[in-house]
Amino acid sequence: MTRSLPFDLRIPSGWDVQPFGRIVERSQEVGRPDARPLSVFLDQGVVPRDSRDDNFNRLGADLAKYLVVQEGDIVFNKLRTWQGGLGVSKFDGIVSPAYFVCRPHPSADTTFLHYLLRSHVYLEELTRISKWMPPSQFDIAWDDLRSLPILLPPPATQRAIAAFLDREAVRIDALIAAKRRLIQLLALRALAMLDAWVQEKIERFGTVPLRRLLSGVEQGWSPECDAVEAEPEEWGVLKTSAVSSGVFRPEENKRLPPGVLPDLRWAVADGDLLVIRGSGSKSHVGQTAVAHVRGRRLLLSDLIYRLRLHRADADFVAAVMRSNFVRGVLEASIRSDAGQTLKVRGDDLRVLPIPAVPNDQQHASWLEIVRPTSKIAEGVTALESQINVVTELRQALITEAVSGKLQIPGAES
């Protein structure tokens, strides 16, 4: 038994500290290819993989080698543990052999462990003991995980804390879900306005293929990068998330490692029209944004196109490409490569129909739609900020509860 923790937490009176490997057994049971495949998601923990439509990892060829999971087991995605890629399973099933499956002893309440391991302090410690795996992941070894000191109150206190956090999580998650539904409704309203605007321009001016407005289509460069955002004076390579929302996000980049010279052919400039070339999500492929780098040193990745325009306004073209009219044409051309990434070819972009609004009228035309939808965008931004605040409060509540700092009825310290 150890009475020390590697992070700044007080050990409440009557609480214990045990290595993780003493309160769980690692299970390596296999041989159930007929069982339901499960996945670990950062936001939900362990869920059936067929319950989500955003899991783009393919199942292995031999499911008999997959690890058996029983209800109550703790499952770790080794490469995503540091981000919260772990959780207690409420389902029987199987997971990838690259995961850890741990079966808690009766002395440890599984729901308490779920919250404890996903608290701020434990995620920081799990990150610290993980090994960086370029370009963007951290791998955790079983020997390091089983040595992780676990703050363990008496069983009755564990159950009381777990029940309290379950109740609070339901309340907080319902609030977040309501805000997300409102965001969806606002997004649909903005899209309806955009579609009506595009249709009016088509009826008035007709269409031309996008190639008539282009001088070239470029795709960038994806060297191995550090899994952190570049500082303002450093070079960063854009992630697809910099473009996927339709609003350019310069902070969504990965730092070019020291000693690697930037290829300045792919330096991103204000006004560049960027389009996602490839993604695991079909809804992200072809998403478009106009770059505003805010003084950052950013490079184009090979999963993002830069459209070189002539006789066209970038904001106008980007808005048209976000409409259902153009998205329908584009999504029909999306292909899957030999791996997992869905992609659109440059040739498929060139044939997209664009309203033939004269160049000297395009910016004014774009202002017709950006002005009314900007109020909606402000509302969405405010709601997203509120969700971030509530999410942070949820994490703080979890940390306070599992560390014994919060007085909870039935949880004696």
N, C-alpha and C positions, 0 to 999 in steps of 0.2 A: 504494500500500500504506500502511496505517496501523498504528502500533504502540501504539495506545492503546485502552482499553476504558472505557465510560461507567460501569462498576460496579467494585467492589472485588475484582478478581481479579488474581493474579500471572500474568504470561505466562512459562511455563516456557521454559528454554533450548531453542532449536531449534524452537519453535512459532511460528506466524505468526498475524497478525490480518488478515482480509480482509473488506471489505464483502460482505454476503450476495449482492448483485447481481452480484458478480464470480465467484462460485462456482456460480451457478445461472443458468438461462435461464427467464424467465417464458414459459409456454406458453399461448397463447390459441386453440389448435386447437379447432374445432367441427365439426359436420356428421356426427355418429355417433349418430343417434337410436335405432339398434338396439342400442347398447352397454349394458352392465349399469349401472344407476344405483348410485352409491356415496354414502356419507355419512361425516361425520367426527364421532366421538364422543369426549368428554373422556376416558373410561376406556380406550378401545380404539384410538383413532386412526381410520384409514381402513378401513371395512368395507363390504361390500355392504349396501345399505339393506334388502334383504329378509331379511337374517340377524338383524335385530333387530325385536322387536315393540313397541318404545317410541319409534319415530320417527313423530312426529305432523305433520311438515311435509309438505305435499302437493307432488308433482312439478309442474313447470311445464307449461303447455299445449304448448310447442314444445320437444321434447327435442333438436332439431337445433341449438339455441342453447347447449346444455350443453357444458362444457369437457371435452375428451378427456384421460383420465388413463392413463398407462402405468405398469406395475409399476416401482417405484423412484422415482416422482415424489413430491415433498413437496406436500401439499395443506393449505391454510389456510382455515378458516372465518373470514372477516374479522371477524365480529362476536363470535366466541368464541375468537380466538387468545389473548387475554390470560388465558383460563382453561385453556389447553392444548388448544384446539380445532384441532389440527394433527397431522400425522403422515405417515410414509412409507407409500405404498400398496403392498400386496403383490398388488394386483389391477389388471387393465386395466378401464376403465369410463368413466363420465362423472359429472361433478358440476355443481352449480348454477353458473351464470355469475357468481354473487355471490362465488365462492371464488377463491383464487389457486392456480394449478398451477405448480410450479417443478420444472425438470428439472436435477438437479445435474451439474456437470462431473465428469470422471473423477478430478480431484484431491480430491474430497470424497466420503467414504464416506457413503452415505445413512442407514445405521443409526446411525452416530455423530452425524450432524446431527439425527436424530430425538430421540436422548437429550439432546443439547446444548440444543436449543430447548425441551425440556420440563423442563429443570432449573430449580431455584428462581431462580437469578440471571437467567436469560434470560426466564422468565415475568414476573418483576418488571419487566425492561426492556421487554418487549413491552407490558405494561400501561401503563408510563410514556409510551410513544410513541403509544399508541392515543388516539383522540378519543372522549370520552364521548358516547354516544347515548342520551338519555332514552327509556324510563324505566329500563332495566336492562342496557344493552349498551355495548360499546366498539367503535368501528370503526377499523381500521388501514389506512392509505394505503400503496399500493405504494411510493411514493417514500421513505417512512419505513422500510418493511420492507427494501427493497433496500440501504439505508444502514446497516443493523444490523451492527455489527462482530462477526465470527465468529472465535472462538478455534479455530485450526486446527493440530493437530499433524501431523507427517509421516504419509503414507498408511498405513504399516505400524502406526504407533501408533494411528491412528484405528480400524483394523480390530481391533487387539488390545483396545482399550477397548470397542468395540461387541460383540465376542464375549464378553468378560467380563460386560458388563451383560445381554446376552441370557441367559447361563447363570444369573445371579443373579435376573433377572426371572422366569424359569421357576420357580425354587425359591420365591421370595417369593410369586408369584402363586398357586402351588399351596397354600401355607399360608393365604393369604387366602381362597381358594376353599373350603378345608376348613372354615374358621370360618364362612363364609357358609352353607354347607350345614347346619351345626349350628344356626345361627340359624333357618333355614327349618324344620328339624325341631322345634325348640322352639316356633316360631310355630304350626305345625300342631297340636302337642300342646295348646297353650293354646286354640286355636280349637275343637278337639274338646271340651274341657272346657266352653267357653262354649256350644257348641251343645247339649250335654247339659243344661246348666243351663236354657237357654231352653226346651227341649222339656219339661222337667219342670214349669216354670211354666205353660206352655200347657196341658198335660194337667190341671193342678190348677185353673187359674183361667180358662182360655179366653183369648180375645184381644179387644182393642178397637182401632179405628182410631186412629192417632196424633192425629188432629184432636180427639179427645175429651180429650186431655191438653194441648192448646195454647190459648194466648190470642192468638197471632200468629206469623207468619213474616216476618223482615226480611232484606233483603240490603243490604250496605253501599255503600261509596264507594271509587272507585279513581282518585284524582288522579295526575298524573305525580309520581313519587317518585325520590329519589336511590338509586342502586344499592348502598347500604351499610346496615348495621344501624343503627337509631337508638340514640343514647346514652340512658342511663336517664332523663335530664331532657328528652329530645326526644320528639316524637311519631313513631310509626311505623305504617305500614299493613301489616296482616298479609298474608303470602304464604300460598298454599294449603298449603305445606310445614309451616306451623305446626300443621296439623290432620291431614295425610295419614297420619301414622303411628298415629293413634289416641291419641297422647299429646300434650298441648298443649305447643308449643315457642315461648315468647314471643320468643326471639331470632330467629325466622324472620319478619323484617319488613323493610320498606324505609322509609327515613327520609323524613318529610314535609319538603320543602324549606323553608328559612328564608323567612319572608314569607308562606307559605301557612297560613291559619288552619285549625285542625282543626275538623271538623264533629262536635261533641260528641254528636250523636244516635247516632253510631256508635262511641262509646268502649266498649271491651270491659271487662267487670268479672268478678271472680272468680265462678265458678259459671255463667257463660253457656254454653249448649249450642250448639256451633258445628258446622255441617255444610258440607262442600265442595259448592258449587253447580255449579261448572264447572272442568274440567281437560282437558288433552290425554290423560290416562290414564283409562280406564274404571274401573280398580281404585281410583282416587283419588276419583272422583265419589261423593258421598254418605258419604265417610268422616267420622267424628264424633269430637269431643273436647270435654271440659269445660275451660273456660278457668281458668287460675291465673296471673295476670299478674305476680306477684312485684313489684308496685310499678311496673311499666312502664306507659308511656302508649301505648296501642295502640288502633288503629281497625280496624273491620270493613271488609273489601274487598267489592267487588260480586261476587266469585266465592265468597263464603262467606255462608251463611245463619246467622242467629241465631234459634233456636227459643225463643219465649217460652212457658214452661211454667206450667200451673196444675194442681194436684192430681197432681203428678208429681215424682219425684226425678231430677235431671239425670244423675247418675252411672248410675242404673238404666237410664234410656232410652238413654244413649249406649252402654252395654254391649250392650243388646239389639240396637241398630242395627248393631253390628259383627258380629253372628252371621250364619252362612250363611243361616239362615231368612229374615231380613229382607233381607240383601244380594241374595238371589235375586229377591225381589219388586222391590227398588229398581233393580237393573241392567236388568231388563226394561223399565223406563220411561225409561232414559237416551236422550237425543236428541242429535243433532249439529246445531249451528246452521249458518248460511251460511258460516262460516269453518272453523276447525279445532277449536274447543272443544266437548267433550262436556258436556252439562248435564242436570240434573234439575230439574223444576219444583217449586214449592212445593206445588201441588195433588197431585203424586205422592208427596211426603213425607207429606201429611196422611192418605193412605189406608193407610200402612204398618201391618201388624198388630203390636201390642204386647201382651205378656202382661198380662192384666187383674189384676195384683197390686194390692191396695188401697194407696193412697198411703202410709198409715202403716206399711206393711210393706216398701215398696220399698227403702229404704236398707239395712235389715237383710238383705233378699234379695240386694242387690248385694254386700254384704260376704261372702256365701257363696261367690261366684265370685272376687272380687278377692283374697281371702286366698290361696287355692291358686295362682292364676295370677301373683301378685306375685313368687313365687320364680322362676318362669320368666322374668318380665320382668327381674328382676335379673340372671339369667344372660345374657339377650340384651344388656343394657346392658354387661355386662362384656366380652362378645365383641366388640361394636361398638367399645368402647374399645381393645381389643387390635388390632383391624383398623386403627384410626386411628394407633396407635403404629407398627405395621409399615409402613403406607403412608408415614408421615413418614420412617421409617428408609430406605425405598426411595428416596424423593426425595433424602435426604441422601447416600446412596450414589451416586446418579447425578451429583449436583453435584460430589462429591469426585472421581469418576472422570473426568468430561469436562473438569475444570479442571486435571488433572494433579497433584492433591494426594494421590492414592491410588496407591501403587506397584502396578502390574499387570505380571505377567510378559509380556514381549514388547512392552510399551509404554514405550519409552525416552524420557526427557525431557531 
